[in-house]
Amino acid sequence: WICDWFQKADKNKDGRMNFKEVQRLLKMMNIDMNEDHALRLFQAADKSESGTLEGEEFVLFYKTLTQREEVLSLFQDFSEDGKKLTLLELVDFLRQEQLEDEGTEELAMELIDKYEPSETGETRARHALSADGFLMYLCSPEGSIFNPRHRALWQDMSQPLCHYFISSSHNTYLIEDQIRGQSSIEGYIRALKRGCRCLEVDCWDGPNGEPMVYHGHTFTSKIPFREVVSTLGKYAFKTSDYPVILSLENHCSIEQQEVLAQQLKDILGEQLLTATTDGRVPTQLPSPEELKHKILLKGKKIGRLEDKLDGPGDEAPDVSDDDNGAEAEEERRRVKPVSWGTVLPSGGTQHVSALQKDKENLAQALSDCVIYCKSVSFRGFQEARSHSRPSEISSFAEAKARKLIRDAGNEFVRHNAWQLTRIYPSGMRTDSSNYSPQEMWNVGCQIVALNFQTAGMEMDLCDGLFSQNGRCGYVLKPPFMRDEETLFNPSDPGSREGPGPITLTIQVISGQQLPKVANTKDGAVIDPLVRVEIHGVPADQARQETKYIENNGFNPRWDETLQFQLHVPELALVRFVVEDYDKTSRNDFVGQFTLAFTNIKPGYRHIHLLSKDGTSIPPSSLFVHIRITEPPGPEQD
């Protein structure tokens, strides 16, 4: 196989190649490498000292460059002759170490066909895997820590919208900070390409009757609303077929609200949802499946959805909010919500004035575009429940959400089993920093809005959760968070019915070709360490790290074991971080990879690292062994 490549690259057929030609060939073979290290190995393989490599010398060079002692010793543990894994030996490895239990023989045949590099050799003919093929398998998607089946769309998409976590962004139009940052269509394109399904748009009156999008009362630049809607129409369903929610922060006059409604209808056409899916009053929210290729508007609405469907009747008082000032509104007018079908005494001044206020501040045409996501003030879980309308949604600033989590965790989980909730960052975050979304997901909040333009741990968690399920932007919540009578409270892990905590054991074995840290003196070699973080319910939050390895980013070996107890594994995210150790200042970030615990494959696995902004940095990886130990069943106690 290696000789074949050599002959393809040997253009003048003289049977030799200099270092530049060898570099080009390695690139063709999809092998990235450190140039200084490769040059040292090249010189060591150049036995004839001619400055070129001949056929056999190139084979020696290639093998030394790609040699992985830790993989070779694992290969030899399962190979009787030390040269190949027979089909049965590979099946043993897949069953014992990788815990593959279905169709293992077919899987082994498939892996040999796919990864055995020898085209004609005895290994392929006899259905066996060479050491090179074994390494290629371990570095492939099948050898990744991320379960390849979960990369595709693998969840039930026919449940009500509120049963899913939804990838959501805050101030989507900003690509910098919230005071002087630039507003750009690019913010929407990037978020949609990343699988985001809930976008925010701040609308203000603009010149010549043309509404504009920007962060009010700041120096951020402005973009026409029309451009945002056109971009949305073009990119909404390029990454995912499932619905997009447009969260409208409306500061426009009635006249320009009419323009907003007209532009939404004209530009989006059929994509804009303007009626319930079945023409009836919803008793629960429709599913992502039913709302495919639809754009839903979240905003204020005059009156009730059922008035439009059931014909005119007594209006219930309607209290709407925008995302800022809901609590001030709450203090101003405490109107007791009315349950469905209740007839108010005629002439009730409270509800008339509340309705009147909405009619004065909101254009009917814009109100009519809001179907399943009517913004309402939150007046406590009990009132929300008695007034229960699945088509209503409340928004909370992060601090208010934290208080509710602390004071009424179980009620919050139950509320989110039947109604949507949106969380947004504190107004004090003028630098567009993010809060951790994990504590909001722990109570089942679906629309946890983050500043997508700000890289860091919070966005790593968001990308980690939504990297599964075909990256469609929707992830089904665990069963105990979809039950309206659930007893679950994240602060009390025992409230989740089921077996006790499971043990996650991670042996961090080695690293491969880790990138150098930017801005280091002369591209100095790094001193890498690995930290593993668990993000989940409070009882599961944990972090542990390995020692650091001096001056080795090419092939560091740690061989250290880290162990964690997970009480609520269904909500846990696992984040692997590689840092460059520095004893005098903060460690520098090298790479990371985050995934939901439920997507982890046990056994010997590679973790393909990502950069700070979530893009891949091949060929940088970690090699680990994962073991997941379930608690013993009652009969084993």
RORO-95953 format. One record per residue (C-alpha): residue in three letters; x, y negated, z. Coordinates in steps of 0.05 Angstrom, whole numbers, plus 5000, padded with zeros to 4 digits. Example, Ala and Ser with C-alpha at 12.3 -4.5 7.8 and 13.67 -1.06 7.14 Angstrom:
2
Ala524650905156Ser527350215143
END
This chain:
637
Trp500050005000Ile505649515019Cys509749714957Asp503649584913Trp503148874940Phe510648774931Gln510148994858Lys504148534845Ala508047934872Asp514648114838Lys513347694775Asn520047794740Lys520348534760Asp527448504787Gly525348874851Arg527448324899Met524447714932Asn527147094968Phe524046805032Lys519546304995Glu516646864952Val515647305013Gln511846745048Arg507346674987Leu506147424986Leu504347445060Lys499246895048Met496247324992Met495947905041Asn492147435089Ile497647435141Asp498946775175Met505446725214Asn510246285250Glu515546075199Asp521646085246His519746775273Ala518647045203Leu525446765179Arg529047125237Leu525547785218Phe527047665144Gln534547585159Ala534448205203Ala531148615148Asp536048355094Lys540948925106Ser544748775042Glu545548035063Ser543647814993Gly538547295015Thr533047714983Leu529048325004Glu528548944961Gly522649434964Glu524549835026Glu527349215061Phe520648865050Val516849465081Leu521349425142Phe520348665147Tyr512748725141Lys512349275194Thr516748885243Leu512748245232Thr506048575245Gln508149085297Arg503649105358Glu506649555412Glu500249535455Val496049775395Leu501150295375Ser501350605444Leu493650625444Phe493750955375Gln498651485400Asp494351635461Phe489051905413Ser493352165356Glu496252865363Asp501852765313Gly502952025326Lys502151865252Lys494751875240Leu487951915273Thr483952495244Leu476452385236Leu475152765302Glu480552375339Leu477551715315Val470651955336Asp473552115406Phe476551415410Leu469951085388Arg465951485439Gln470651465499Glu473450755493Gln468750355449Leu462450685478Glu459450765408Asp454151285418Glu449851265355Gly452051585289Thr459351595312Glu461652055256Glu458451625202Leu461551005234Ala468451335235Met467851515161Glu465650805146Leu471550505184Ile476550955148Asp473650765080Lys473650035098Tyr480249945135Glu485050505114Pro490050125070Ser493050735036Glu489350784969Thr491751474950Gly495451735011Glu493652345052Thr490251935106Arg484651705060Ala484152385025Arg483552745091His479052235123Ala484251985173Leu486551295196Ser493851075197Ala496650605251Asp496050025201Gly488750205187Phe487350265262Leu490149565274Met486049295216Tyr479749595246Leu481249295315Cys482148605283Ser475848655242Pro468648445259Glu467249165281Gly473049095331Ser470848415356Ile468248285427Phe461848015394Asn456848555378Pro456248505301Arg448848715304His447348105346Arg450647645294Ala444647775249Leu437447605266Trp436148135319Gln430647845364Asp423047855361Met421047185329Ser413547275338Gln412847015410Pro410346315429Leu415345745417Cys416145635493His419146345501Tyr425546125465Phe431645705482Ile432045195425Ser438544885401Ser437444135413Ser441343495403His440942805436Asn441842145398Thr443142565336Tyr444541945294Leu450741775334Ile457542045315Glu461241655369Asp459341335436Gln452741015455Ile454940295462Arg458840125399Gly458740785362Gln457040875289Ser450041125270Ser450441585211Ile446442075169Glu452542525178Gly450342645251Tyr443942975226Ile447443385172Arg452743645221Ala447543825274Leu443044195224Lys448944575195Arg450644785266Gly443745095274Cys440644525314Arg432944555314Cys430943945354Leu433543265331Glu432542585363Val430941945326Asp430541255358Cys426140795316Trp425940035320Asp422939495276Gly427539315218Pro427638755167Asn422738735108Gly417839205143Glu423039775140Pro423840155207Met431140275229Val434540815271Tyr439640615324His440940605399Gly436840005423His440039415462Thr447039635442Phe452039485386Thr451240145350Ser450240085274Lys443440195241Ile440740665188Pro433940635154Phe428841145180Arg427341325107Glu434541585099Val434042005162Val427542335137Ser430442455068Thr436542795099Leu432043205144Gly427943435084Lys434243645047Tyr438043995103Ala432744235152Phe432544955128Lys439445065097Thr442145425160Ser435645695189Asp428445815165Tyr425445675233Pro421845025253Val425244365266Ile422543905320Leu423543165307Ser423542805375Leu421142105361Glu423241545408Asn418441025381His419740285395Cys416340015332Ser410539535324Ile403839825300Glu405339565229Gln412039925224Gln409140545258Glu404440585198Val410740575154Leu413941135196Ala407741565186Gln407441415111Gln414841575101Leu414342225140Lys408442455097Asp411242205030Ile418242475038Leu416943125075Gly410343315042Glu408544035057Gln414344105105Leu411043645156Leu406144015201Thr399743595204Ala394744115229Thr394644725275Thr396545375241Asp389545665245Gly385145045251Arg383345225323Val384844935391Pro391345295412Thr390945725475Gln398445845466Leu403945555422Pro405045885354Ser411346285342Pro417646085304Glu415546605253Glu408746255241Leu412145585237Lys417645775187His419845195142Lys415644695182Ile417844035214Leu414143865278Leu413643155305Lys414543055380Gly411642395405Lys405642035436Lys398642205414Ile391941845423Gly386842295457Arg386843045454Leu388443535399Glu381843895410Asp377843255396Lys380143285323Leu378344015318Asp371944065359Gly368943415334Pro367942785376Gly366742845450Asp368642525515Glu375942355514Ala380242585572Pro384942055598Asp391342075561Val397941895592Ser403941895546Asp411141745560Asp417441615523Asp423941915548Asn425641315591Gly420941025643Ala416141605652Glu416841545727Ala415340805727Glu409040945687Glu407241485738Glu407440975794Arg403240475753Arg397240925742Arg395841575777Val390341885736Lys388042575757Pro388443025696Val382043335671Ser381644075654Trp378844295587Gly371444235578Thr370543755638Val365743195622Leu367842535653Pro362542075682Ser360841555630Gly363840885640Gly369941145678Thr374540535675Gln381040915689His380841365628Val378040835583Ser383740355599Ala389040905592Leu386141095524Gln385440375504Lys392740255522Asp394940815476Lys390440575420Glu393539875426Asn400640135426Leu400240715377Ala398340745304Gln393041275291Ala396641515229Leu402941665270Ser398841975326Asp395642455275Cys402542725256Val403542985327Ile400543685334Tyr404144175381Cys408943705416Lys405043145449Ser409442765499Val406142685567Ser408342445635Phe409842985686Arg405642945750Gly407843575786Phe407444305768Gln400644415800Glu397343855760Ala400844075696Arg398044775707Ser390844575722His390944105662Ser394544655622Arg395244485549Pro400644885513Ser401244335460Glu403943825511Ile411243715528Ser414543325585Ser421543035583Phe426242975642Ala432842615652Glu438243105678Ala437842845751Lys430242925755Ala430943635725Arg436243815777Lys431743575834Leu425944005808Ile430644605801Arg432944505873Asp425944385903Ala421544845860Gly425845325820Asn420545875812Glu415045375794Phe419545085741Val420845775711Arg413345915710His411845235678Asn416845385622Ala413446055609Trp407445695578Gln409644985561Leu415644655528Thr420444215569Arg425743745542Ile431843525583Tyr436242935562Pro442842645588Ser442942085639Gly442941375611Met449441265650Arg453141715601Thr455141135555Asp461241535531Ser456442075503Ser459142585553Asn454743205568Tyr451843545629Ser452244305634Pro446244605598Gln446745245638Glu442945015700Met437144785655Trp437045455618Asn437045805686Val429845565697Gly427745695624Cys427944975598Gln427645055522Ile429844385493Val436244215530Ala438943625489Leu446543515484Asn450943015449Phe453243465392Gln458742965374Thr462343085440Ala466843705442Gly468144055508Met465744615554Glu458444405550Met458244455474Asp462145105478Leu456545395521Cys451345135471Asp455045435411Gly456246075451Leu448846185466Phe446546015396Ser452046385357Gln447547005360Asn440947165326Gly443146955257Arg445046265284Cys437746085273Gly437445595332Tyr432446025372Val434346525426Leu428946935462Lys428846835537Pro429447455582Pro422747805599Phe422547555671Met422646835645Arg416746945597Asp411947195650Glu407346645677Glu406847015744Thr414347135751Leu417547095820Phe424346925791Asn428246345822Pro435446235798Ser437746045868Asp435446725894Pro438147275847Gly434347795887Ser427847505859Arg429347825792Glu426448525792Gly431149065770Pro437649405791Gly443049055832Pro449048675804Ile453248965748Thr460848935747Leu464548625688Thr471848835685Ile476348485635Gln483448715623Val487048145587Ile492348515548Ser495748055497Gly495247445453Gln496747375379Gln499646765343Leu496646235388Pro496845535358Lys501845015382Val498844445422Ala498243795384Asn502643215407Thr507943655441Lys515143465434Asp518043775371Gly512144265369Ala514844595432Val513145335444Ile507245415493Asp506845755561Pro499946075553Leu495146315607Val488046575599Arg482146355642Val475546725642Glu469446325665Ile462546595680His456846095671Gly450046325698Val445646275760Pro449345965819Ala451146645849Asp454546845784Gln458646215771Ala465946425774Arg472846335743Gln479346725746Glu485846655708Thr492147035690Lys499246825704Tyr502546415649Ile507646705601Glu513746265589Asn515446055517Asn511346545478Gly505346355436Phe506746885382Asn505447525421Pro504747405496Arg503148015541Trp499247925605Asp496448615622Glu492248325679Thr485448545702Leu479948055723Gln473348285754Phe466547945762Gln459848125794Leu453747905754His447047875790Val443047605730Pro447047835669Glu441347645621Leu442946905633Ala450546945638Leu455346645587Val462646855587Arg467846345565Phe475046545549Val479845945551Val487245945532Glu491445375561Asp498645155557Tyr501045155630Asp504344505654Lys506744445726Thr507143685726Ser500743495690Arg494143795668Asn494444425626Asp493344305551Phe487544645515Val489745175464Gly483345545443Gln476845835470Phe471246325454Thr464446335488Leu458946845482Ala452747085519Phe454147685563Thr448648075526Asn452748025461Ile459048345490Lys461549005462Pro465449435512Gly472149765498Tyr478549505464Arg476548855430His479548245396Ile477047545413His478047075354Leu479446395384Leu476045735365Ser478745025368Lys476144465412Asp470744285361Gly468445015353Thr471845165286Ser475845805277Ile483445805281Pro485646455247Pro489746875262Ser489646665336Ser486547195380Leu486547535447Phe486548295455Val482548545515His479249165544Ile472149075570Arg468549525619Ile461349415642Thr459249815704Glu451849875720Pro449849955793Pro448350685812Gly441050905804Pro436951115866Glu438351855853Gln445951725855Asp445851355921
END
